[in-house]
Structures are given as C-alpha cells and as structure tokens.
Amino acid sequence: MRMDSRHNPVIYRGRIVNPKVDGSCEEFQNGCLIVGVDGCIADVGPWEDIKQQLSAAEGWRTVDFGSQLLLPGFIDLHLHFPQFDCRGMYADSLLTWLKKHIYPVEARFGDSSLARGTAKRLLHELARCGTTTAVIFSSVHAEATDILFEEAASSGLRAIIGKVLMDEGEHVPNSLLQNWRLGIEESVALCRKWHGASDGRLFPSVCCDLFRAAYDGSGSGCQITWSVCSNARVRDPRGGEPYTKAVSAQAKLR
C-alpha cells in the first residue's frame, strides 16, 4: 500500500456491502475500508485480515460506524434538472403533466440565478442521499447547462450532463423551442468546454439526432442520452410511427 509520509490515510470500519463488476456481491460484517491521501480507496475487506497489514497505521484516523452499512455511491441514470421542484405534481397523463407543470417551470431556467440556486440544491440533495454519479438532462438553455456543469465541478460529484434540444412540439412554449442548428452549436461549445473536465468526472451528452449531426465520426467520445417516449399517443410527425417504435429502431442501429 502506498503511503505519504506527510499525510495519513483514513480507516473506515463498518458492515460493508461491495457489488462487483461480475454481478456478485461481497459482504463484510466486520469490514474495513481505507481511503488513501489521494481520496481513492486503497483497500477493502474484512477488518481481521486488513489490520494485520497495518503495522504502519499508528496515528491514522479511524472512523468506526459499528454495524451500520458502508455502500458504494449510488448512480442515478435518469433525472431532469428543471424538474427538481416538480416532485409530487400530478396529472392524469404525460402530456397534460408536461403542459401543466413541466414546461412552465423549465421556461424559467432562462434566469441564471434561478438555475444556479436549483443546481446547488439538486447536487446537495444527490450527495445527501448517497448518489455520487448522475446522468442529468438539463434544460434547453445553454447558460443554465453551463451553470449546472460549474456547480457539478465544485461539488465533487461525477456527472454526464446534456443540454436538451427541442425544436418542435405540441403545446411547448415558444421560449423552449430552439432552432436545431443553434442547439447543435451550443452543445458543441459545451462539449469542448466540459468534456472530461474535473479530472474526468464530467462529460456532456447529446440526443441521437444531435449526435448524428454534430459528432458522428468525430471521435469526441460524447455520451448519447434520450428518453424513449412513454405515451403511445405521441407519434413521429415525419413518418407516423409511434416514437417508441421509431426510437427503438434507432437504438438497434447503435
């Protein structure tokens, strides 16, 4: 184990549950996790095994959680930045919900002070609940998305964040509709600024059509995120097929 003579690692003890990449899961009832001076996990396992290797651990700070669980950070694979304050708002259908609650709230994210305040609260709540990585849909506003990146960078969380592109839609306020070329230009600018930032913790993402137009063959490594429509009444105006079928067909090509 590498050690720094100027600083000491920290020993965390407790009941550790450790999911592994092969699908199995380790559990250490009397577990030990050591965090090195670089903030990375240096070792994890049963306390009885690890303590025998810690002859040089005198003076290391120990945090003992007893029988409490120590878990890896949670990963939220789908959340919407503008919808943070819309939790618990009900409507009898998706389209009604969007029109009544979501669109009016998202339109307010053109206000940079509101965007920054919401970003701070969202990221704090994620950390408070043990979520250390998130895939976040922002709003159509490039400045609000940039602010979300800034706050994510200072928070220490890992995030994949995408500016939403919306150039058409029934009942969508004009303030949320954007020319697709402008949306591409703004997303490219965000990608150049934030891709791999904060020691590789931050990455931008784009929707399928935007990816094809702006990044296809560029080798940018940009992530792709989209929502498969959950309302059967919404149809693709270009081909008449339900969006669910159309998007699923695109997904198979990737």
N, C-alpha and C positions, 0 to 999 in steps of 0.2 A: 504494500500500500504506500503510495507516495504521500509524503508529509512535508509541510512547510514549517521551518523552524521558527518563523516569525508569528505564525498563527496556528490555531489548533482546530481540527475537525470537531463536529458535534455528534454525540451519540444519542439516538432516539430509541427508546425502548417501549414495547407495547405488543399487542396482538396484531401481527402483520398478515395481510392478505395480498398475495402477489400474483396477478394474472400474467401468464406467459404468452409469447407470440405463437406457440404451437397449440393454443387453445386450452392447455392445462392450467391449473391454479395451485400455487403453493400457499400453505398457511403455517405460520409460526406462532403458536400460542404465547410463547415467551420469546418474542423476536427482538431483533436489533437492526437498526438502520443507521449507517454512518454517512454523514454528509461532509465532503471534503471542503477545503478552504476555497475551492473554485465554485462552490454551490452545487456540485454534482454528487450523485450518490456514489460512494466509494465501495460500499459493501452492504449486503443484506443477508439475513439468515437467522438461525437460532442463536440466542444470546450465549448459551453454553459453549457453542462452537467458536463464535467470534471473539469472546472475551479472552480466550487462550492466545489470541494473536495480538492482543493489545498491551503488550508489556510497556510500550512507549506512550500509553494513553493517560498517564498521570497528568492531571490538570485539564484534561479535555472536559468540556461541559457536557453533562448528561441530562437529558430531559426524559423523565420516566412517566409514561401515560398509563402504567398499570395494565389493566385488562382492556383498555379502550383500543378501538381499531385504528390502525395506520393503513391507509389505502393510497394507491396512485391517484394522481389528479384525474378528475372526470373529463370527458371530452364531449362537448355539445356539437353535434354535427349539423344542426339547422336552427338558426334563430335570426330574428329580424330586429335590427337596431331601432327603427322607428316605432316598433310595436311594444317596446318595453313597458310603457304606461297603459297599454291596452289590455292587459291581462284581466280576465273576468268579464269582458264586454261581450254580450251575447247577441246573436242574430239567428234567424231561422234558416239561413242559407249562406254559403260562402260569399256570393256576390252582394247580398244585402249587407253582410258584415263589412265587406270592403268599402262599400259605398257609404255606409252609415258611420263607421268608426275609423277605419284604417286610412283611407285616402285623406280625410280632413286633417288627421294627426300628422301623416307623413308630409303633407304640404307645408307644415310649419317648420320643417327641417331646413328650409332656406335661411332660417335665423341661426347664425353661427353660435350665439350664446346659448340658445336652447340645445343645439346639437352637442356642444361641449359639456353642458351640465348633464344631459342624458347619457352621454358616453361615459362620464366619470361614474355615474350611479350604476349603469349597466355592468361595467367592468368590476366595480367593487362588489356588486351582488354575485357575479360569477365566482370571484375569488372566495367570497364568504361561504358559498355553497360547495366549495371544493372543486370547482371547474377551472382547470388550468389551460385548456385548449378549446377554441371555439371556431366554428365556421359561421361567419356573420354576413347576412345580407344587409347592406346599408340602404340608403335612400337613393333617389335619382340625382341628388345634389353632390357635385364633386367636392365642394368645400366641406360639407358635413362628413363625407367619407374620409377626406384628408384629416379632419379633426379626430375621427374615430381611430385612424392609424396612429396619430400622435399620442392619444391617450393610451392606446394599447401598448405602444412602445415604452411609455413611462410606467405602466402597470406591472410589467414583468410577465404578463400572460402571453401565450402563443396563440396566434390568430391567422385565419385565412379570411380576408375581407373583400367583398365585391361591391362596386357601385352598381346599382340597379339601372338597367336600360329599359325604358318603356316609351315606345313611340306611337302606340295606339291602344285603344281600349274603351269599351262602353262605360259611361259614367265616370271616367277618370278625369279629374280636374285638369284644366289646361296647364296649370303650374307644375304638374307632374309628368306631362308629356314632353318629350325631347327629340329633336332631330337625331336620327341614328348616327349620322356622321359625327356630330358634335359629341354624342355619347362615346363613340369609339375614341375620338381624340382625347377626351378627358380620362378615359380608362387607360389609354396608353401612357399618358402623363403620370397617372397614379402608379402604374406598374413600374415605370422607370424610377420613380422616387422611392418606392417602398418594397420592391421585390427583394426578399432575403435580408431585409433590414433588421436591426437589433440582434445581431449575431445569429441571423437565420430564423428568428422567431416569427417574423411577419411576412405574409405573402398576399398579393392581390388575387382576385378571381374574376372571371367573366362568364357571361352566359354563352350558350352554344353558338348562336348566330354571330355574336360579337367576337368570339374566339376565332371563328372561321374567317371573318373579315379582317381582323387585326393581327392575329398571332399565328395563323396556320403556316407552318413551315419556318417560323422564325426562331424556333428553339428557345423561346423565352422561359419555358417551364411554368407558365402561368396555370393556375388551377382552373377547373371548369365547374361551375355550380349552376343549378337551375331547379325550379320547382315543377314537378310534373303535376299538371292541373288536377285538382281533386273534385271538380264539378263537371259532371257529364254534359251539362247544358252549354258549356263553352266549346265553341268549335273554331277550327282554323279557318279564318276568312279567305285564305288563299286556296284551300283545297277541299274544305267542307268536312274534313275528318275531325273527330274529337281530338283535342290537344293531347289527351293521354296517349292515344294511339300514335299520333304524329311524333311526339317527343320520344316515346319508347322506341320507335323505329330509328330515330337519330342516335339514341344511346347504343343500339346494337352495332352501329357503324363505327363506334369508338371502342 
